[in-house]
Amino acid sequence: MSMLRTPAALVLENLTLTHGRRAAVHHVSGRFAPGSLTAVVGPNGAGKTTLLRALAGLHRPDSGRIAREGTARIALLPQLAALDRAFPIACRDVVMQGLWPRLGAFRAVPGHERARAETALAAVGLAGFEKRPVGSLSAGQTQRLLFARLLVQDADILLLDEPFNAVDARTSADLLRVVRDWHGEGRTVVAVLHDLDLVRREFPETLLIARDAIAWGPTEEALSAANRLRARMMAEAWAEDAEHCHRAA
Ligand SMILES: Nc1ncnc2c1ncn2[C@@H]1O[C@H](COP(=O)(O)OP(=O)(O)OP(=O)(O)O)[C@@H](O)[C@H]1O
């Protein structure tokens, strides 16, 4: 993998994200520090996926803003369910989609870039899968494939939405190694996760969110019993009265 230019930060300033009139993320401020490894956790419907999509530039803030270094490359791993596995495309071509942001979608791909796609497949345990159609892969193999695409993207900021969901223990362990490597290389990694034991073990920083940010900082403090209770109560309160954002921006 290539050397990183500068570690990149992501800064949220009073960020509110809505779907129609419903606030999914509500007046959240804070910073993913350069080179940090952060888990985003919270109850179902807490706004985690919406936040990740906004960080990736796929969801426009309703108010507030997201600031990041202009040159920082950003890559999103969507939830596994978001991939159209019925689409007839070979594994190598999925991985090479990771080159599009740099090379353009319809350019000829130079030989060394093709070789990178093969190296990335081997790095996630899918050597020899180049010509296999994605529809023939298991859920775990599909997630490995999507990690290979991320490797090729060579981004400064990696956004992972439930990266270990629906994959077995061995696949999780292999993919976790890739995440640790990214962190070791100084990349900024943000991952939505539900497994709090895993978060405590592997993620130094945590954002606990229930539309509002409940806590953001060192994982052990962020996941205190009091904060988790507050997140649950907040999620229930929002479910009853969630029409729109009442607070002043
Ligand atoms: N496309 C959409 N249209 C309308 N509402 C949406 C849409 N996507 C999400 N929402 C709503 O926004 C809120 C936050 O959803 P989001 O998917 O961001 O939560 P989440 O924390 O990722 O949930 P989960 O843990 O269940 O994946 C929920 O109330 C959800 O129903």
The ligand as an SDF file (V2000), in Angstrom:
LIG
                    3D

 31 33  0  0  0  0  0  0  0  0999 V2000
  -34.2780    6.5430    3.5750 N   0  0  0  0  0  0  0  0  0  0  0  0
  -34.9390    6.8330    4.7100 C   0  0  0  0  0  0  0  0  0  0  0  0
  -36.1510    7.4380    4.6680 N   0  0  0  0  0  0  0  0  0  0  0  0
  -36.8180    7.7590    5.8010 C   0  0  0  0  0  0  0  0  0  0  0  0
  -36.3370    7.5070    7.0360 N   0  0  0  0  0  0  0  0  0  0  0  0
  -35.1520    6.9120    7.1350 C   0  0  0  0  0  0  0  0  0  0  0  0
  -34.3900    6.5310    5.9820 C   0  0  0  0  0  0  0  0  0  0  0  0
  -33.2250    5.9650    6.3930 N   0  0  0  0  0  0  0  0  0  0  0  0
  -33.2720    5.9640    7.7470 C   0  0  0  0  0  0  0  0  0  0  0  0
  -34.4130    6.5360    8.1870 N   0  0  0  0  0  0  0  0  0  0  0  0
  -34.8060    6.7310    9.5820 C   0  0  0  0  0  0  0  0  0  0  0  0
  -33.8010    7.4990   10.2200 O   0  0  0  0  0  0  0  0  0  0  0  0
  -33.5290    7.0090   11.5310 C   0  0  0  0  0  0  0  0  0  0  0  0
  -32.0540    6.6180   11.6260 C   0  0  0  0  0  0  0  0  0  0  0  0
  -31.8170    5.5120   10.7410 O   0  0  0  0  0  0  0  0  0  0  0  0
  -30.3520    4.8900   10.5650 P   0  0  0  0  0  0  0  0  0  0  0  0
  -30.4490    3.8060    9.5500 O   0  0  0  0  0  0  0  0  0  0  0  0
  -29.3790    5.9860   10.3300 O   0  0  0  0  0  0  0  0  0  0  0  0
  -30.1240    4.2630   12.0220 O   0  0  0  0  0  0  0  0  0  0  0  0
  -29.0450    3.1950   12.5120 P   0  0  0  0  0  0  0  0  0  0  0  0
  -28.5490    3.7000   13.8250 O   0  0  0  0  0  0  0  0  0  0  0  0
  -28.0330    2.9370   11.4690 O   0  0  0  0  0  0  0  0  0  0  0  0
  -29.9560    1.8980   12.7460 O   0  0  0  0  0  0  0  0  0  0  0  0
  -29.5820    0.3140   12.7650 P   0  0  0  0  0  0  0  0  0  0  0  0
  -28.7220    0.0710   13.9710 O   0  0  0  0  0  0  0  0  0  0  0  0
  -30.9280   -0.3250   12.9090 O   0  0  0  0  0  0  0  0  0  0  0  0
  -28.8960   -0.0100   11.4580 O   0  0  0  0  0  0  0  0  0  0  0  0
  -34.5090    5.8400   11.7450 C   0  0  0  0  0  0  0  0  0  0  0  0
  -35.6620    6.3420   12.4050 O   0  0  0  0  0  0  0  0  0  0  0  0
  -34.8440    5.4090   10.3300 C   0  0  0  0  0  0  0  0  0  0  0  0
  -36.1410    4.8400   10.2790 O   0  0  0  0  0  0  0  0  0  0  0  0
  1  2  1  0
  2  3  1  0
  2  7  2  0
  3  4  2  0
  4  5  1  0
  5  6  2  0
  6  7  1  0
  6 10  1  0
  7  8  1  0
  8  9  2  0
  9 10  1  0
 10 11  1  0
 11 12  1  0
 11 30  1  0
 12 13  1  0
 13 14  1  0
 13 28  1  0
 14 15  1  0
 15 16  1  0
 16 17  2  0
 16 18  1  0
 16 19  1  0
 19 20  1  0
 20 21  2  0
 20 22  1  0
 20 23  1  0
 23 24  1  0
 24 25  2  0
 24 26  1  0
 24 27  1  0
 28 29  1  0
 28 30  1  0
 30 31  1  0
M  END
$$$$
